[in-house]
């Protein structure tokens, strides 16, 4: 019995592996994907002979790892353009009003649409904050104004199903509904959501996580409850924290809650982490915490500019997240890299402190490192998942590639994206999904969003 044929061979590539080899670029490169969907071999010059399922000559195009979004809210894909005159909380009121009355089946189509949108745009792995069972309620002085309505558990389940059906790799984050029920009831709901998430294929669900809500919690022991959930269900934690200039002192006071609960550590990721202090950064770094940076959303919502250079100088793992499709509006990883770079430079960061190659790493391998999944995704290396993008700098033409990495970050865009591959299988060509449910997902999103709006 012969071995299964390799899935894919890519040749004549300008390869940007984002690995630790010290080689930013491999010219005249080839890459072969095994039948298991992992990178089997990488080289330059003439590729090995032998049959493969698909042989792809990319004629010098750039081939790089699929992007990793370290912070996403995929259910917001149908809520773009809202709250355009607002900062965080006003925008959230406007955006959540559109999904507030969604049923489990309706939220499925929102998440499916958002997941396919990510894949079409070259994002192959996402940390996704599921829309909680506890509905959004307006904030007053930085705190939840009241206890919201609790949705049925199927609302959580269908958001997992949508990501699986899209073919996206993901880390699934679930918020503790800490103001409804006893502690055991709260943990049981979380456990049910985690158990359903873990029915997803192992090569798609990379980790499960608490969606940290201490920033807005109504109870003093919310951090302790999250710590118990992490230990009981083997979870990481990413928390929206110090995101907005509103109620800054209230926000900063909650850092002590995290410390006292023992949450600070390598499995804790700060989302945004804009309104920090040097002391907070020092302590977070000393405890091995990571950060997810959302430059597009931070700019859109007037949240401020994160001290990314200071974080990296302290040794913190930093990744880029596209955040809500409703507050980045366009899930474009090239836009995010450029916005991050340009915003920092425009506010006084020396250009030499953060280079284009740093931005590429932060949005691929760096994001995977922040999430603790870099053993599987984030770079093109033998043994890792063959998740990649093929980007053609000649259509439209950007001229000679004097520095391919710099041109990739500074000159490429979605218009240059020719192909997206996940596990050696093509999932999008020229921005068009190969998923058989893609057309239905587009139609359903419009249908369900209008239906929800009418009911609301």
N, C-alpha and C positions, 0 to 999 in steps of 0.2 A: 504494500500500500504506500503510495507516494505522499509526501507532505503537501499540504494545501499551497496553492500558488500565492505569492505575495500579492497583497491587494493593489499596491500602487507603486510606480516608480516615477519620480519627478527628476528631470534632467535639464541641463543647460540653464541652471538657476543661479541667481545672485543671492546666496543664502545668508540670512542674518540669524544665527542660531540662538543668541542671547544665553550663552552658556559660560562656563568658567575657563574655557580653553585659551582665552586671551586673543582669539581671532574674532573680531567684530563682523567680518565679512569673509565668506568663501566664494570665490569666483569660479565659474564653470563647474558648479557643484551638482551633485545628484544626491537623492535621498530615496531610500526604499522602505516601504511599510509592510510589515509582516501580516499574515492572515489574522493575527490577534489585534490588529489596529494600532500597534505600537511601532515606533521607529526601529527598524531592524539594522540599518546601516546608513552611513553618511560618508561621502567622499568627494573628490574632485577629479576632473578629467573624464575618461571613458567609464561609464557605469558597468556593472557586471552583466554578463550575458545571461540569458534565461528568460523564460516566459513569466509574465505578470498579468494580473487581471486588467490593469489599466496602465498604459505607458504614456506619460505626459511630458512633452517637450515644451517648456515655458519660454524658450527663446530669449533668455537673459533676464526675464522678469524677476522681481524681488520676491523671495519666499521667506516668511517670518512666522514666528509662533502666533497662533490665534490669541487674541487679546483676552485678558482676564479682568473682569470688572469686580473689584473687591467690595462693592456696595451698590445694591440695585433694589428697585421696587418694581418688579415686572408687571404687577397688576395695574399700574398707572398708564399703560400704553394708550388707552383711549381717552386720556384726560389732559392732553397737551394744550398749551396756550392759555391756560386758566391762571388767574391771579397774577397777571403780568405786571401789575402795579403794586405788588405786595412783597413784604419780607416773609420769613418762614411761616409764621403762624397764620397770617392772613391768606397766604397762598395755600396752606394746608386746608383751611376751612373751605376755600373755593374748590380745591381739587377733590377732597374727600366727599364733598357733597354729591359728586357725580357717581361715586360707587357706594355710597352709604346704604342704599337699599338693594344692593346686588344680591342675588341668590347664589347658592353654590355653583349652579350650572353657568350662570352669567359670568361669575368671576373666573371660571375655567377659561372662557373664551378671551377674557382680558389678558390673562397670564399667558395663554398660548400665543396670542398675537405678539405680546411683548417678547416672548422667548424667540419666536421666529424672526422678529425684527433684530434682535441681538445677533443671531446667527447670520442673517443677511448682511449685517454690517461688520462681520469679522470677529465678533465676541463669542468665543466658544465655551467659556466658563464664567459663571456669575455667582456671586454671593447674593442670594435673594431674600429680602425681608418679606415674608408672606403678610398679606393684609390680615390683621389680627381678628380673632373671634370677637373681641371687644371693639365696638365701633368707635371711630374717632369722635371726640368731643372737643369743643373749643378750649383753648388755653387762656387762663387768666393769671397774670403775673408769673408766667412760666410754669404753671401747674395745671393739671386737668381740672376743668371746672365742675365736672360731675361724673358719676358712674354711667358708662354707656350701656347700650343694649348688647346682650351676648348672642352671637350667631350660632347656628347648629355646627357640630363638629365636621360635618361634610364640607363646610366652607373651607376648612383647612385642608382637607383631603384633596379636593379638586384642584387646588393650586399646585400640589405636588404632581398630580396626574398630568397637568398641562405641560409642565417642564419636561416630563418624561416623554410625552407624545411629540414634543418639538424636537427632541434629540439633543437638548442642551445639557452640558455638564453643569452641576450646581452644588452649592452649599445652601442648605435650606434652614432658614432662621424663623423661629416661632417665639412670639412674645408671650410672657406670662400674663394672664389676665388677672392681675394681682388684687383687684378690688371686688371680685365677685366669687363668693363661696369661701369655704374653709381652705386652709393651706393644702390639705390633702386633696380636696376637690380641684384646686388650681393645678397642683402637680399632676393629678390624674389626667386632666385635659391636655396638659403639655405632653405627657407621656403617650397619650393616644396619637397626638400629631406626629411625634417622633417615630413611633412604631409604624405609622402609615408611610412616612417618608422613607423609612428603611426597607420598605418593600420595593423601592425603585431599584433598577439595575445598579450593581455596585460600581460600574464604570461611569455612571451618571451622577449618582449621589456621592459626592466626595467627602462630605462631612455633614453633621447636623449641628445646629447652633441655637442658643438663646438669642432672641432679639432684645438686647438690653434696654430696659425702660426705666432705669433708676432716675434718669434726668427729669421725668415727668410723674414719677410715682406719687400716690396719695398716702402711702404708708411708710413709716420710718425703717422698717425691716425688709424693704423690697430687695435690697442687695443681698441680704442673708438668704432670702428665698431663691434668688437666682443662683447663688453659690450652691445651695442644696440641689437645685435642678441640674446644674452642671455635673455634680458628682454622681447623682443618681442615674442620669441618663447618658453620661459620657459625652458631654457637649462642650463646644467652645462658646464664646460670647462676643458679639459685636454690639456696641452701644452707641447710639447717637449721643454725642456728648460735646458740650461747649461749642455748639454749632453757630449760634446766633448772638448778635450783640444785645438782644433783649434779655432783661433780667439776668445780667452776667453774674452778679454776686450770688444770686440764688443758685445758678448753675454750678458755680465753683464750689459752693458749700457741699454739693453732693459728692465731690471727689472723696471727701472723708468717709462717706458711706461705703464707697467701693473699697477703700483701704481697710476699713474696720471689718468688712465682710470677707477679706482675703481674696477678693476678685482680681487684684492686679497680678498679672503673670503672663506667661507666654501664650496662653489660650484666650487672652483678652485683647480685643481690638477696639480702639477708639475710632468711631466714625465721625469724620469732620475734624474735631479737635482744633478749632480755629481760635476760640477766645481763651487761650491758655495763659499761663505765666511760666517764667523760667523754672520756678520751683516745681510746678506740676509736671512740666516736661522732664525735669531731672528725675523725679520719682517714678514716673511712668516708664522712662527708659531704663532706670536701674532695676525695675521689676520685669523687664523683658516684654512689655506690652508692644503691640503693633498699632499702626494707624492706617486708616483708609481715607484718602484725600479725594475730595470731589470738586475739582476746580470749576467745572462748568456750573454746577448747582450753586456753589458758594457765590459765584459771580451773579448768576441770575437772581438769587434771593437776597443779595446784598449782605451776605453773612460775614464777609471779611476774607482775609488772606492767611492761610495756614503757614506756619513757620516750618515748611518742609525741609529746608536746608538745615535748620537747627535740629530737627528731628533726626535727620540722617547723620548729622555730625555726632549726635548722642548714641548712634548705633541702633536706632529704632528701625524695624522693618516697615516700609512704606509701600502701599499700593494705591493705584488710582481706581476709583469707582465712577461709573457713569450716573449713578444715583437714579432718581425717578426719571422715567421717560417724560413725565409731566413737569419736571423742573430743569432737565437738560434739554428737553424738547426734541432734540435730535440725538439719537444714540450713536454718536460718531466718535470712535476712539481717537482718531487723528485730531479732531477738534479739541477733545479733552487734553491731549498732550500739549498742543500749542497754547491753549488758554492757560494751562498751568505754567508753562515756561514763560509766556509773555507777561502774565500777571505778576509773577515774582520779579522778573527783570524790571517791569515798569514801576514797581514799588521799592526799588533800590537794591535788589539782590544782584551782586556782580555776575555777569554772564558766565564767568568761569566756574561759578559755584554749582551750576546745574546745566549739564550739556544735553544735547538731543539724545545721545546714547543712554543717558541716565533716565530720560523720560520713557524711552522704549522699554527699558528694563522695568521701571516702576509699573508700567501698564501691562506687563506680561509676567516675567518671573518674579518681580518684586511683589506684585499683587498675590501671586501664588504662595510666596514665602510668608506674607502677612497672614494668610488664611491657613497656613500649615499644610498645603496640598502641593508643594513644589516638587515632591517626589514623583508626581504623576503628570503635571501640566506646567505650562509657563515658559518652556524652552524646547528647542528641537535637539534632543539628545537620544542616543540609542537607549531603548528600554522605556522611554516615556511615551505617552499617548501622542499619536500623530495628528495633532490639531494644528492647522496652519492656514495661512492666507497666501494667495498668489496675487501680487500687486504689480501692475504693468506701468512703468514710468513713461511709456511712449504713447499711451492712450488715456488721456491727452498727454502730449509730449511735454516733459519738463526740462529737456536739454540734457547735456552730459551729467553723469553722476560722479562729480568730483569726490564726494564723500557720500557713499550710498546710505549710511545710517542717518546722516544729517538730512539728506534729501527724503528719506523715508518718513522721518518725523515732521519735517518742515514743509515738504512739497506735495506729499501724497494726500489723497482724500478718498472718500467713498467712490468717486468717479473713476479712480484707478483700480478699484478692487474687482478682480476678475473671477476669483474662485475662493470658496471657503471649504475647508476639509476638516472633518471631525473623525478621528479614529481611522483615517485613511479613506473615508467615504465622502464624496462631494455632497455638501448640503445646500450650496447656493452658487449660482453662476450669474455673473453680471448683475448682482443684486436681486436675483429671482430665486426663490426657494425651490428646492427639489422635493420638499416634503409634500406628499399627496393631499394633505389637509390644508395647505397654505391658502388656497383660494377661499375655501370655506371659512377659515379663520378670519380673513379680511372682511368678508361679508357679515359674519356673525358679530364681529366687534361693533360695526356700525349699528347693526340691529339691536344688540343688547344695550349699548350705551344710550341709544334713543329711548328704548323701553324703560330703562332705569330713570332717565331724566323725566319722563312723563309721570312716573310714579312718585318721584321725589317732589 
